Amino acid sequence: MGSSGINAEYMGSSGINAEYMGSSGINAEYMSKKGNKQNVFDDFHAAAEYLIQEKVTVTGKLAIEGGSNGGTLVAACCNQRPDLYGAGIAHVGVLDMLRFHRFTIGYAWKSDYGCADDDGFDYLRAYSPLHNVPDEGPYPQMLVLTADHDDRVVPLHSFKYVAELQHKPGEKVKTPLLSRIEVKAGHGASKSLTETVDERADVVAFLARVLDAKWVPGRDGSFGGAQKKKKKKKKKKIHS
């Protein structure tokens, strides 16, 4: 269902995958399913707090990004701890946890998420990104990505979530809460190389702008000021 990561100090070296990480480390997959899903969000918050505590980054420079199930995680984390994250990038996320099973292949995910029509309403309602958008700010700067022909996680998830963001905190905060919609594309694998590069360029440009990231090229034009050491050629002495 996808993965998630934390980008510290704008595309830095710290990364975390919390998709199936249970709090105990034992039977981790079980610890992240159905009514235990909050464990994933708690672990992710703890990872973000650790990066800040260790001075790897600060809240204003901390971006989180995930796709599909990882998009669910990003949106839920931004709802629960908007004070902790500087920006969120959610790709094709499952964001309406009360109705996901009613669209296309969504019914197949009930073994992972549970189902609101069975006995899962209370725990799904407790973290569903669409249903837990806070009324006021602050809120992380958001870019929500989807595709108009996604028949796996239908784009209505992203559409409704962004509408809710712009309606609630969007009326009180000045931070961007945006969506990007790829046309004639699906859940990700169907994108052409050009579309993939264009999308990534938009994501990086968004992060650079909202995190106020600076490009610091080295002498050879490399990222982050890294420089390649050039070997000095020894001049040969010519003896007459």
HUPE-V220706 format. One record per residue. RES is the residue in three letters. PSI is psi in whole degrees, 0 to 359 (NA if undefined). Layout:
((RES:PSI) (RES:PSI))
This chain:
((MET:4) (GLY:173) (SER:169) (SER:158) (GLY:165) (ILE:128) (ASN:110) (ALA:137) (GLU:44) (TYR:92) (MET:38) (GLY:194) (SER:353) (SER:129) (GLY:148) (ILE:135) (ASN:110) (ALA:14) (GLU:316) (TYR:33) (MET:107) (GLY:160) (SER:328) (SER:342) (GLY:358) (ILE:132) (ASN:52) (ALA:325) (GLU:316) (TYR:322) (MET:352) (SER:5) (LYS:155) (LYS:240) (GLY:352) (ASN:7) (LYS:330) (GLN:336) (ASN:321) (VAL:315) (PHE:319) (ASP:317) (ASP:319) (PHE:317) (HIS:317) (ALA:321) (ALA:318) (ALA:317) (GLU:324) (TYR:317) (LEU:322) (ILE:317) (GLN:322) (GLU:5) (LYS:29) (VAL:327) (THR:182) (VAL:164) (THR:315) (GLY:345) (LYS:7) (LEU:112) (ALA:140) (ILE:145) (GLU:139) (GLY:159) (GLY:144) (SER:246) (ASN:328) (GLY:330) (GLY:324) (THR:313) (LEU:314) (VAL:312) (ALA:318) (ALA:319) (CYS:320) (CYS:326) (ASN:315) (GLN:322) (ARG:65) (PRO:342) (ASP:347) (LEU:336) (TYR:142) (GLY:327) (ALA:152) (GLY:136) (ILE:112) (ALA:112) (HIS:129) (VAL:52) (GLY:152) (VAL:107) (LEU:341) (ASP:92) (MET:350) (LEU:342) (ARG:4) (PHE:327) (HIS:352) (ARG:358) (PHE:131) (THR:238) (ILE:6) (GLY:329) (TYR:335) (ALA:347) (TRP:2) (LYS:332) (SER:337) (ASP:309) (TYR:333) (GLY:189) (CYS:134) (ALA:335) (ASP:348) (ASP:248) (ASP:15) (GLY:5) (PHE:311) (ASP:312) (TYR:331) (LEU:318) (ARG:331) (ALA:333) (TYR:354) (SER:118) (PRO:319) (LEU:325) (HIS:4) (ASN:23) (VAL:126) (PRO:152) (ASP:335) (GLU:167) (GLY:182) (PRO:160) (TYR:141) (PRO:152) (GLN:126) (MET:141) (LEU:118) (VAL:122) (LEU:139) (THR:180) (ALA:142) (ASP:344) (HIS:24) (ASP:109) (ASP:11) (ARG:296) (VAL:98) (VAL:146) (PRO:348) (LEU:333) (HIS:309) (SER:320) (PHE:312) (LYS:321) (TYR:315) (VAL:321) (ALA:320) (GLU:321) (LEU:313) (GLN:333) (HIS:321) (LYS:271) (PRO:336) (GLY:336) (GLU:348) (LYS:348) (VAL:157) (LYS:359) (THR:147) (PRO:134) (LEU:91) (LEU:161) (SER:151) (ARG:123) (ILE:116) (GLU:133) (VAL:149) (LYS:41) (ALA:163) (GLY:223) (HIS:359) (GLY:310) (ALA:337) (SER:357) (LYS:144) (SER:168) (LEU:319) (THR:316) (GLU:320) (THR:316) (VAL:318) (ASP:317) (GLU:316) (ARG:322) (ALA:320) (ASP:319) (VAL:313) (VAL:320) (ALA:320) (PHE:312) (LEU:319) (ALA:321) (ARG:309) (VAL:333) (LEU:359) (ASP:46) (ALA:144) (LYS:138) (TRP:120) (VAL:87) (PRO:151) (GLY:183) (ARG:332) (ASP:8) (GLY:4) (SER:164) (PHE:142) (GLY:16) (GLY:6) (ALA:139) (GLN:140) (LYS:133) (LYS:126) (LYS:132) (LYS:133) (LYS:129) (LYS:131) (LYS:132) (LYS:131) (LYS:134) (LYS:132) (ILE:119) (HIS:129) (SER:NA))
